[in-house]
Amino acid sequence: MKVIYNRFIPFGSYHGLNLFGIIFVQQRWGRMALHELNHELIHTRQQLEMGFVLFFLWYGVEFLVRLVQCRFKMERAYYSISFEREAYAHEHDRNYLRHRPLMAWTRYLRRH
């Protein structure tokens, strides 16, 4: 796992962005908190088990579906994505990745 602190990525108010297992953090946010790092590590596991291309395709399509379901409220759509729901639900559990079932994100597909 590699964390790259920089001035540009991710855009907006996001603290971290995980691309192909590499975590990008804007310097203005300072060092990542442990729960933020764990959140991104959950995304790394999701990407590895699905394959990077399929993960990003699924993420994009699911975001579009959630955007419609959430009446075009971007933030609500983002928090409704199954990958994000799993990562947020377990980001404070440091042992989660040790006992996480394969494809656990699928449990979060149903709309909440």
C-alpha positions in Angstrom: 0.0 0.0 0.0 1.3 3.4 -1.0 0.0 6.8 0.2 0.9 9.8 -2.0 0.5 13.3 -0.5 0.1 15.9 -3.1 -1.6 19.3 -3.9 -4.2 18.2 -6.5 -5.7 14.8 -6.0 -8.4 14.1 -4.8 -10.5 17.1 -5.9 -13.0 18.9 -3.7 -13.6 17.9 -0.1 -12.6 14.3 -0.4 -9.7 13.3 1.9 -8.5 10.3 0.0 -8.8 8.7 -3.4 -7.8 5.1 -4.0 -6.6 4.3 -7.6 -5.3 0.8 -8.2 -4.3 0.4 -4.6 -2.5 3.7 -4.5 -4.0 6.2 -2.1 -3.8 9.9 -3.0 -4.3 12.5 -0.3 -4.2 16.3 -0.6 -1.5 17.8 1.6 -4.0 20.4 2.9 -5.7 17.6 4.9 -2.5 16.5 6.7 -1.8 12.9 7.5 -4.6 10.4 7.2 -6.4 9.3 10.3 -6.2 5.5 11.0 -9.9 5.1 10.2 -9.5 6.9 6.9 -6.6 4.7 6.0 -8.6 1.6 6.9 -11.5 2.9 4.7 -9.1 3.1 1.8 -7.7 -0.3 2.5 -11.2 -1.7 2.3 -11.4 -0.2 -1.1 -8.1 -1.8 -2.1 -9.5 -5.2 -1.1 -12.6 -4.5 -3.1 -10.6 -3.5 -6.2 -8.3 -6.6 -5.9 -11.2 -9.1 -5.6 -13.1 -7.6 -8.5 -10.2 -6.6 -10.7 -9.5 -2.9 -11.1 -11.3 -2.3 -14.4 -14.5 -4.1 -13.3 -14.4 -2.3 -9.9 -14.3 1.2 -11.5 -16.9 0.3 -14.1 -19.3 -1.0 -11.4 -18.6 2.0 -9.2 -19.4 4.4 -12.0 -22.6 2.6 -13.1 -23.8 2.2 -9.5 -23.1 5.9 -8.8 -25.3 6.8 -11.8 -28.1 4.5 -10.6 -27.9 5.9 -7.1 -27.9 9.4 -8.4 -31.2 8.8 -10.1 -32.5 7.0 -6.9 -31.4 9.9 -4.8 -33.0 12.5 -7.0 -29.7 13.8 -8.3 -28.3 14.7 -4.8 -24.6 13.9 -5.4 -23.6 13.5 -1.8 -26.5 11.1 -1.0 -25.7 9.1 -4.2 -22.0 8.8 -3.1 -22.9 7.5 0.4 -25.4 5.0 -1.2 -22.8 3.2 -3.3 -22.3 -0.3 -1.9 -18.5 0.0 -1.9 -18.7 3.2 0.2 -21.4 1.8 2.5 -19.2 -1.2 3.3 -16.1 1.0 3.8 -17.8 3.5 6.1 -19.6 0.8 8.1 -16.2 -0.9 9.0 -13.6 1.8 8.8 -13.2 1.9 12.6 -12.7 -1.9 12.8 -9.0 -2.4 12.4 -9.5 -6.2 12.3 -12.2 -6.1 9.6 -10.0 -7.1 6.7 -8.8 -10.1 8.6 -12.3 -11.6 8.8 -14.0 -9.9 5.9 -15.9 -12.3 3.7 -15.1 -12.4 0.0 -17.3 -9.9 -2.0 -18.7 -8.5 1.3 -19.7 -5.3 -0.5 -22.6 -7.2 -2.2 -24.4 -7.2 1.1 -24.7 -3.4 0.7 -26.3 -3.5 -2.7 -29.9 -3.2 -1.5 -31.0 0.4 -1.2 -31.1 1.6 2.4 
